[in-house]
């Protein structure tokens, strides 16, 4: 399963998803709790960093990607899987 996350409101995330024809859901992290927990933001951040976290079936982090290039990242993750 693939999920995206941003500070944006659910309506804005839906519009973004529809505009770019994403095949995965975008979660709203309005209180920044998830982004802070995964190290993608601080309480003062205006936006979360673009990171990716691969989580295994056991719920544990398998790998964290701190530098994500959207065009290349899917192949990078698929190569690990």
N, C-alpha and C positions, 0 to 999 in steps of 0.2 A: 504494500500500500504506500502511496506517495501522498504527502500532505504538505502544503505550504502554509506559511504563517506571516502575518504582518500586524502592525498596529492599527490598520485601517478598519473602518466599520464594516459589518457584514455586507451591506449594500454595495459599498465601494469594492470589496473583494469579489463579489458576484459580477459586477460590471467589468472588472479587470479580467476575471476568468473567462467571461463570455467574449470579450473583445479579442483576447489572444487564443481562444479555443483551447484552454487548458483541459487536460483529461484527468485532473486531480482537484481535490477541494482545497480551498484557502481558508485557514482558520483566522479568527480575529483574536489578537492578544492585546486588548485595550489597556489592561493593567500592567502589561510588560512582564508578567510573572514567568511565562514560558521562555521568553527571550532572555531574561536575566538568568534563569536556571540553566539554560544551555550555553550561556556565555556569549550570546549574540547582541546583548545590549546591557546598559546600566540604567538605573532609574532616571538619569538625566538625558538619556539618548532620545533624539527626535525620531530616529528610525533604527530598526535592528540591522546589524551587519548581515551581508549575504553569506550565510554559511549553510552547510548541509550536514545532517547527522544521519548515519546509517544505524538503525536499531535492529538487533537480532530478534528472532522469535521468542527469546527468553526475556525481552524487554531491556536488555543491556546494550549500551552503546558499543558498536563494533568499530566504528571509525567516525572521526569528525573531519570535515573538510573546511578549512578556514579560508581558502582561496577558491572561489567558485566562478568559473567562466560558463555562463549558461549554454553556449553553443557546444562546449566540450564535455560538460559535466555528466550528461546521461551515459555517454560511452565510458567515462571514467568509473562510474558506479557499476555499470553492467560488467565491466572487466573484473571488478572485485567480487561480484556475485558469482 
